[in-house]
Each structure stands twice: as C-alpha cells, then as structure tokens.
C-alpha cells in the first residue's frame, strides 16, 4: 500500500481480493479520518510526551531496533510500565527430554494523551458521537477498549520472570528486551521430563527483583500426538464485520462482543469429540486487543494460544489495515510455526470468507501433506461487500487439487455433521447425533449475550 501503509505501520503485500475489498469499502478514507481525529485528541502514532521527555522517547525508540540483542535495555518498572505475558503452548524438544515454549510479552508505558478526547474522536468516526456522549456506559466501554491503543509502547524493556514447576525446579528467564513495537518474542525451556502433557505452568514476575510490574501468563503443555484445532477469530467465532471499517470500529470499541451463531456449541463438540485437542487461535488483529480477545475466548470457547500480529499498531487506522492487508502472509507464518511444534498432530482448520482463510488453509494443506485433516470455511452473509468473496468460483479456485472430503463451506455448523463424521472416520459416528441437537442451547446464549460486556 506504499506510503500510506508505511504511515500506519503495516507493510505486507495485499492480495488482489484484499485490494478490491478495501477499495469497495473505502478503507483508506476511514483510516485517514481516524488518524486525524486521534491526532487532534493528542494521540498520534508512536509518540508520547505525557510520560517521557522527547529525547528519551527518541533514544529508547532507536534502542528498540536492537530487539533482543540490545545491551542497553533496562528492566520495566512498576511506576512507569505495564507488561502483558501472553498465554502460550509448551511443546517437547526434539530429544523429548525438555519442554519449550515461545514467550511473547508486550511492554507499554503508563499514560499517553487524553483517553476521554480519544474516545470522543472514535465515537465521532463511528457516527456515535451524540449517542456515546449521552450514555455513560457506552463512553466507559469505548475508553476501556481504547486504552491499549492510547498507552505508548515501551521499547528496550525487559522483565525477569520465574516459571513454576511441579518437579520443584525453578526456571528463571528474562523476557525482552522489547523491540521498537514494545514486543519481545523468545523461545525458552519451561520444564523437564518430569512434566506431563496437559499440565499448566504459570509464569510470574520474579519476586526476587524489586520494583517490577506484576505480570502473569499460563503455559499449557501438549504432547506430540493427537488432534489440534487452528481457528480464526474475527467473523469466524466473533462478529467483527471485517469487510466494513465502521463495523470493525463499532464491534471492537463500542459494542458487547458477540459470538457467531452456534459456534460456541460447535467448538464444545469439537473439543469433546477430538478428546481435548490443542487449540490455537490465529487472528490478524493487533496485540493491543489481546486482553479483550482472551476474555472473549475464555468466556465462550476452549482456551488456547492466541496469535496476534506482532506489531503494536499505535493508530486505529493501523487496526483497520491489520485486519485487511496481507492476512494470508501473516497467518501462513503462524501456521508454519505451529507445524514446527506439532508435526505429528492432525489439525482441523476453521475460518471464514471475509479474509484469506480459504487460500491460507489450502496452502498449508498442500505444504504439509497429511497434517490437515479438515478445513471448514464459514460463508459470511451478514456483512457488506461480500459478493466476490462468497462466489463459488473463489472457493473452487482456492481448493483446487484438494479432495472435497477435506474441505467444506458452511453457513451454520450443523451443516458439517456428515462431513466431520467422515473425516473422523466411523469411530466418531456419534458426532452426528450431537450435532443434530446442539443448537438447542442457542437461545440460552442469546439471553446471556444481552448482559455481556466483555472487557479487559
């Protein structure tokens, strides 16, 4: 997307289908509008004068380029920093004598700009200015969801942590230093052969180091055999309205998070029939939304590792681009990572038609024969600008050369019962009965949804 893409912080090549979809919905107009409104509110891209003097910000930004090799990094402090440790997945090393996990941490600075003015600017961009201003509840929800986009990222920061172990051995590591986006990403040993698959390990701030911010993350250990599920989030399990820029802003900041029809029950059945598989949620959303999405998934779906784009987009125009630009390239890289951890597991892939999920999963199937057992694509009918993306020709082209016994496009998941039964072979024929009655719980979910406010 050239200069505009660089201005918003993303730089991945668009697929022609993405290019047309962005043009049809006029994404660039809304990206510029949001950028201008946040700038007026005192929240401009990747800059902060609220917590630090300008020279300090520049110096730390330059040091952030060095990432994990930065010799001048400092520990995060409780006074100045917020740190998230993302939940992750432990896998066995090639020798099966140790467990390893990828640790991703996000470092922020306390306070940036005026959250009230920023929230008003977002409400205005969504056409909700008067409505949001009249509702205290709406205003608070927008401010709560907006905060991780307002807090400045903190490059060149580290966090000493300790990982508990049932074997009695303590594993101590230092997360970071964070890169220019305030992100650290490292592989660490988390356990030895005493640990068993299914165990949960907890990573916390090292209590022996004074002045650190408190943070906590969970590592679930999974063995090399069995099943796994790779799922998209936006418009697969959560209504996001990805093809519509205003829809993205409303569902992300101004509305209670809503699950897609019947999907919580379907995932519950998958979890039972696949006998507690390893779960991975691969989304093109930025890391700023991690607490929001983690809370949503834990409320309605089996918990699992959440993969989000590894740049902390410090403009909401960047949020819109993150969900609509270069999604195949990004998701493919995460799926390749999962394959490197669990090459012997069989995976079910679930996505939707709003992004490049059909093309992404088809490529993974061809790259790793026998690894993907089934691909399910939800055809999204309740979002605008979906005419081209829902054409039968698109799906046939994406899955060319892949047997139709492997993939299926669906509107409601009960359409998958026969296909899933075939994929699981006759040993799982009872799935038909379960799926035929699973929708009876939908009314209960709808009633609960009216009271939900999924937040941080």
Secondary structure, DSSP 8 states (H G I E B T S, - for coil): -HHHHHHHT------HHHHHHHHHTTHHHHHHHHHHHHHHTT--TT--SSSS-HHHHHHHHHHHTTGGG-TT-EE--TTTEEEEE--EEEEE-TTSSEEEEEEEEEEEES--S-HHHHHHHHHHHTT-HHHHHH-HHHHHHHHHHHHHHHS-B--SEEEEEEE--TTS--EEEEEE---TTSEEEEEEEEEETT--TT-EEEEEE-TTSTT----EEEEEE--SSSEEEEE--BTTTB---TT-HHHHHIIIIIS---B-TTHHHHHHHHHHHTTS-EEEEEEEEEGGGHHHHHHHHHHHS---EEEEESS---SHHHHHHHHHSSHHHHHHHHHHHHHHH-TTSEEEEEEETTTTHHHHHHHHHHHSTTTEEEEEEE---SSSS-TTTT-HHHHHHHTTTS-TTTEEEESSGGGGHHHHHHHT-GGGTTHHHHHHHGGGGHHHHHHHHTT-----
